[in-house]
Amino acid sequence: MNDRVARLVSVHGQVQGVFFRDTCRREAVARGVTGWVRNEYDGTVSAVFEGTREAVDEMVAWARHGPSRAAVHTVDVSEVEPSGSADFDVR
């Protein structure tokens, strides 16, 4: 478990109603990343990516552009403590 890292990301822009969460889940599962993604009331999308540093970095890089219909303006990233989650959930 010591080799796991976790990042909390907040994605700003046109990121709701563009299949961001579903695409994010598929991208995370393909990389073996666990955690969650959800829409927020302020129009952003929040997510926690947990896994190897390389896989989590790939997910953060993916979040900077999102799916093809998204228009990402900014992404805030912070380190969080890994929770040991086993799945990737859409909330």
PAMI-406586 format. One record per residue: x, y, z of N, C-alpha, C in turn; chain; residue in three letters. Coordinates in Angstrom, 1 decimal, always signed. Layout:
N
ATOM  n.east  n.north    n.up  ca.east  ca.north   ca.up  c.east  c.north    c.up  c    r
ATOM       X        Y       Z        X         Y       Z       X        Y       Z  A  ALA
...
***
This chain:
91
ATOM  n.east  n.north    n.up  ca.east  ca.north   ca.up  c.east  c.north    c.up  c    r
ATOM    +0.8     -1.2    +0.0     +0.0      +0.0    +0.0    +0.9     +1.3    +0.0  A  MET
ATOM    +2.1     +1.2    +0.4     +3.0      +2.3    +0.5    +3.3     +2.9    -0.9  A  ASN
ATOM    +3.2     +2.2    -1.9     +3.5      +2.7    -3.3    +2.2     +3.4    -3.9  A  ASP
ATOM    +1.1     +3.5    -3.2     -0.1      +4.1    -3.7    -0.1     +5.6    -3.3  A  ARG
ATOM    -0.6     +6.4    -4.3     -0.8      +7.8    -4.0    -2.2     +8.1    -4.4  A  VAL
ATOM    -2.6     +9.3    -3.9     -4.0      +9.7    -4.2    -4.0    +11.2    -4.5  A  ALA
ATOM    -4.8    +11.7    -5.4     -4.9     +13.1    -5.7    -6.4    +13.4    -5.8  A  ARG
ATOM    -6.8    +14.6    -5.2     -8.1     +15.2    -5.4    -8.0    +16.2    -6.5  A  LEU
ATOM    -8.9    +16.1    -7.5     -8.9     +17.1    -8.5   -10.3    +17.8    -8.6  A  VAL
ATOM   -10.2    +19.0    -9.0    -11.5     +19.8    -9.2   -11.3    +20.4   -10.6  A  SER
ATOM   -12.2    +20.0   -11.5    -12.1     +20.3   -12.9   -13.2    +21.4   -13.2  A  VAL
ATOM   -12.7    +22.6   -13.7    -13.5     +23.7   -14.0   -13.7    +23.9   -15.5  A  HIS
ATOM   -14.8    +24.4   -15.9    -15.1     +24.6   -17.4   -16.4    +24.0   -17.7  A  GLY
ATOM   -16.6    +23.7   -19.0    -17.8     +23.0   -19.5   -17.6    +21.5   -19.3  A  GLN
ATOM   -17.8    +21.0   -18.1    -17.5     +19.6   -17.8   -18.7    +18.8   -17.3  A  VAL
ATOM   -19.8    +19.4   -17.2    -21.0     +18.6   -16.9   -21.9    +18.5   -18.1  A  GLN
ATOM   -22.5    +17.3   -18.3    -23.4     +17.1   -19.5   -22.6    +16.8   -20.7  A  GLY
ATOM   -21.3    +16.3   -20.5    -20.5     +16.0   -21.7   -19.8    +14.6   -21.5  A  VAL
ATOM   -20.5    +13.8   -20.7    -20.0     +12.4   -20.4   -18.6    +12.4   -19.7  A  PHE
ATOM   -18.3    +13.4   -18.9    -17.1     +13.5   -18.2   -16.9    +12.4   -17.2  A  PHE
ATOM   -18.0    +12.2   -16.4    -17.9     +11.2   -15.3   -17.8     +9.8   -15.9  A  ARG
ATOM   -18.6     +9.4   -16.8    -18.5      +8.1   -17.4   -17.2     +7.8   -18.1  A  ASP
ATOM   -16.7     +8.8   -18.9    -15.5      +8.6   -19.6   -14.3     +8.5   -18.5  A  THR
ATOM   -14.4     +9.3   -17.5    -13.4      +9.3   -16.5   -13.3     +7.9   -15.8  A  CYS
ATOM   -14.5     +7.4   -15.5    -14.5      +6.0   -14.9   -13.9     +5.0   -15.8  A  ARG
ATOM   -14.2     +5.0   -17.1    -13.6      +4.1   -18.1   -12.1     +4.3   -18.2  A  ARG
ATOM   -11.6     +5.5   -18.2    -10.2      +5.8   -18.3    -9.5     +5.3   -17.0  A  GLU
ATOM   -10.1     +5.5   -15.8     -9.5      +5.1   -14.6    -9.4     +3.6   -14.5  A  ALA
ATOM   -10.5     +2.9   -14.8    -10.5      +1.4   -14.8    -9.5     +0.9   -15.7  A  VAL
ATOM    -9.3     +1.4   -16.9     -8.3      +1.0   -17.8    -6.9     +1.1   -17.3  A  ALA
ATOM    -6.7     +2.0   -16.4     -5.3      +2.2   -15.8    -5.2     +1.6   -14.4  A  ARG
ATOM    -6.2     +0.9   -13.9     -6.1      +0.3   -12.6    -6.2     +1.3   -11.5  A  GLY
ATOM    -6.8     +2.5   -11.8     -6.9      +3.6   -10.8    -8.3     +3.4   -10.1  A  VAL
ATOM    -8.3     +3.6    -8.7     -9.5      +3.5    -8.0    -9.9     +4.9    -7.5  A  THR
ATOM   -11.0     +5.1    -6.9    -11.5      +6.4    -6.4   -12.9     +6.7    -6.7  A  GLY
ATOM   -13.2     +7.9    -7.1    -14.5      +8.3    -7.4   -14.5     +9.6    -8.3  A  TRP
ATOM   -15.6     +9.9    -8.9    -15.9     +11.1    -9.6   -17.3    +11.6    -9.4  A  VAL
ATOM   -17.5    +12.9    -9.3    -18.9     +13.4    -9.1   -19.1    +14.8    -9.6  A  ARG
ATOM   -20.3    +15.1   -10.0    -20.6     +16.5   -10.4   -20.8    +17.3    -9.1  A  ASN
ATOM   -20.4    +18.5    -9.1    -20.6     +19.4    -7.9   -21.7    +20.5    -8.3  A  GLU
ATOM   -22.3    +21.1    -7.3    -23.4     +22.0    -7.5   -22.9    +23.3    -8.2  A  TYR
ATOM   -21.6    +23.6    -8.1    -21.1     +24.8    -8.8   -20.7    +24.6   -10.2  A  ASP
ATOM   -21.0    +23.4   -10.8    -20.7     +23.2   -12.2   -19.4    +22.5   -12.5  A  GLY
ATOM   -18.6    +22.3   -11.4    -17.3     +21.6   -11.6   -17.5    +20.1   -11.4  A  THR
ATOM   -16.5    +19.4   -11.7    -16.4     +17.9   -11.5   -15.3    +17.7   -10.5  A  VAL
ATOM   -15.5    +16.9    -9.5    -14.5     +16.6    -8.5   -14.2    +15.1    -8.7  A  SER
ATOM   -13.0    +14.7    -8.4    -12.6     +13.3    -8.5   -11.4    +13.0    -7.5  A  ALA
ATOM   -11.3    +11.8    -7.1    -10.2     +11.3    -6.4    -9.6    +10.2    -7.2  A  VAL
ATOM    -8.3    +10.2    -7.5     -7.6      +9.2    -8.3    -6.6     +8.6    -7.3  A  PHE
ATOM    -6.7     +7.2    -7.2     -5.8      +6.5    -6.3    -5.2     +5.3    -7.0  A  GLU
ATOM    -3.9     +5.2    -6.9     -3.2      +4.1    -7.5    -1.7     +4.3    -7.5  A  GLY
ATOM    -1.0     +3.8    -8.5     +0.4      +4.0    -8.6    +0.6     +5.5    -9.1  A  THR
ATOM    +1.8     +6.0    -8.7     +2.1      +7.4    -9.1    +1.9     +7.6   -10.6  A  ARG
ATOM    +2.4     +6.7   -11.4     +2.3      +6.9   -12.8    +0.9     +6.9   -13.3  A  GLU
ATOM    +0.1     +5.9   -12.8     -1.3      +5.9   -13.3    -2.1     +7.1   -12.8  A  ALA
ATOM    -1.9     +7.5   -11.6     -2.6      +8.7   -11.1    -2.2    +10.0   -11.9  A  VAL
ATOM    -0.9    +10.1   -12.2     -0.4     +11.2   -13.0    -1.1    +11.2   -14.4  A  ASP
ATOM    -1.3    +10.0   -14.9     -1.9      +9.9   -16.2    -3.4    +10.3   -16.1  A  GLU
ATOM    -4.1    +10.0   -15.0     -5.4     +10.4   -14.9    -5.5    +12.0   -14.7  A  MET
ATOM    -4.6    +12.5   -13.9     -4.6     +14.0   -13.8    -4.4    +14.7   -15.1  A  VAL
ATOM    -3.5    +14.1   -15.9     -3.2     +14.7   -17.3    -4.5    +14.5   -18.1  A  ALA
ATOM    -5.2    +13.4   -18.0     -6.4     +13.2   -18.8    -7.5    +14.2   -18.3  A  TRP
ATOM    -7.6    +14.5   -17.0     -8.6     +15.4   -16.5    -8.3    +16.8   -17.1  A  ALA
ATOM    -7.1    +17.2   -17.5     -6.8     +18.5   -18.0    -7.5    +18.8   -19.3  A  ARG
ATOM    -7.9    +17.7   -20.0     -8.7     +17.9   -21.3   -10.0    +17.2   -21.3  A  HIS
ATOM   -10.1    +16.1   -20.6    -11.4     +15.4   -20.4   -11.8    +14.8   -21.8  A  GLY
ATOM   -13.1    +14.4   -21.8    -13.6     +13.8   -23.1   -13.8    +14.8   -24.2  A  PRO
ATOM   -14.0    +14.4   -25.4    -14.0     +15.3   -26.5   -15.0    +16.5   -26.4  A  SER
ATOM   -16.1    +16.3   -25.8    -17.1     +17.4   -25.7   -16.8    +18.3   -24.6  A  ARG
ATOM   -15.9    +18.1   -23.7    -15.6     +18.9   -22.6   -14.7    +20.1   -23.0  A  ALA
ATOM   -14.9    +21.2   -22.3    -14.0     +22.4   -22.5   -13.4    +22.7   -21.1  A  ALA
ATOM   -12.3    +22.1   -20.7    -11.7     +22.3   -19.4   -10.9    +23.6   -19.4  A  VAL
ATOM   -11.2    +24.4   -18.4    -10.5     +25.7   -18.2    -9.3    +25.6   -17.3  A  HIS
ATOM    -9.6    +25.0   -16.1     -8.5     +24.8   -15.1    -8.8    +23.6   -14.3  A  THR
ATOM    -7.7    +23.0   -13.7     -7.8     +21.8   -12.9    -7.0    +22.1   -11.6  A  VAL
ATOM    -7.6    +22.0   -10.5     -6.9     +22.2    -9.2    -6.6    +20.8    -8.7  A  ASP
ATOM    -5.4    +20.5    -8.3     -4.9     +19.2    -7.8    -4.3    +19.3    -6.5  A  VAL
ATOM    -4.7    +18.4    -5.6     -4.0     +18.4    -4.3    -3.8    +16.9    -3.9  A  SER
ATOM    -2.8    +16.7    -3.1     -2.5     +15.4    -2.6    -3.4    +15.1    -1.4  A  GLU
ATOM    -3.9    +13.9    -1.4     -4.7     +13.4    -0.3    -4.2    +12.0    +0.1  A  VAL
ATOM    -4.6    +11.6    +1.3     -4.2     +10.3    +1.8    -4.9     +9.2    +1.1  A  GLU
ATOM    -4.2     +8.2    +0.6     -4.9      +7.0    -0.1    -5.8     +6.4    +0.9  A  PRO
ATOM    -7.0     +6.0    +0.4     -8.0      +5.4    +1.3    -8.0     +3.9    +1.2  A  SER
ATOM    -7.4     +3.3    +0.2     -7.4      +1.9    +0.0    -8.6     +1.4    -0.8  A  GLY
ATOM    -9.3     +2.3    -1.5    -10.5      +1.9    -2.2   -10.2     +0.9    -3.2  A  SER
ATOM   -11.2     +0.0    -3.5    -10.9      -1.1    -4.4   -11.6     -0.9    -5.8  A  ALA
ATOM   -12.5     +0.1    -5.9    -13.2      +0.4    -7.1   -13.1     +1.8    -7.5  A  ASP
ATOM   -13.7     +2.1    -8.7    -13.8      +3.5    -9.1   -15.3     +3.8    -9.3  A  PHE
ATOM   -15.8     +4.7    -8.5    -17.3      +4.9    -8.5   -17.6     +6.3    -9.1  A  ASP
ATOM   -18.8     +6.3    -9.8    -19.4      +7.5   -10.3   -20.4     +7.9    -9.2  A  VAL
ATOM   -20.3     +9.0    -8.6    -21.2      +9.4    -7.5   -22.2    +10.5    -8.0  A  ARG
***
